[in-house]
Amino acid sequence: MAESLTAETVLVFPDLRLTRLQRVRVTPGPGQPGAWTLIDVAAPEETADSLAEALSGALATEGGWYADFRVGGDHVVVFAGRIFRYRVGDEAGRQRAVDHGLSVGVPADQLDWSDFSNAS
């Protein structure tokens, strides 16, 4: 979500491709706006770690924000200053990411990403 990025954010990834841009109304959590700009992108798998690092440094620490994406059979969940990567279907790995999200103020109902075995 564009609203999750700090005002100073500049992300430059030559191989990053915008696949969808969408505005949606939401029931916001504390410190979140009532409409979000969802940004879906695609990038080569070999850039996943550097993209996660860049997002981790760009996400606002206030407001309970995260970004997530799939890399092969892995799910990557990125918070400000913290990255979780676990195999899809690894409930313990998923729970560690959820627990961290709760600890930094992400509302429980927003920690609803799905892990399905054919994700990529």
Residue, then its C-alpha position, 0 to 999 in steps of 0.5 A: m500500500a502506498e500509504s504504508l511507505t514513509a514520505e521519503t521513500v524512493l524505491v528504484f528497481p529496474d526490473l520491477r513491473l507494476t501489475r495492478l494499482q487499485r484504491v479500496r475503502v477499508t476499515p482502518g486500524p489505529g493511525q491508518p487512513g480509510a482508503w488504501t492504494l494497493i500496489d501489486v508488482a512483479a520482479p525476478e526471483e533473484t531480486a526478492d531479498s534486495l526488494a524485501e530489504a528495501l521495503s523493510g527500510a521504507l515501511a512506516t514504523e507507525g500504523g501497523w503496516y507490512a508488505d508480503f509476497r511469494v518467491g517460489g514456495d516461500h512466503v516473505v512478510v516484510f515489516a519496518g526493520r524486520i523480514f520473515r521468510y518461511r515455506v508456504g504451509d509452515e504454520a510455525g513460520r507463519q505464526r512468528a510473522v503474525d506474532h510480530g505483526l501483532s506486536v507492532g500494532v497490525p490489527a489481527d484482522q489485517l494479518d489475513w494473508s493466505d498461504f496456499s501451496n500453489a502460490s508463486 
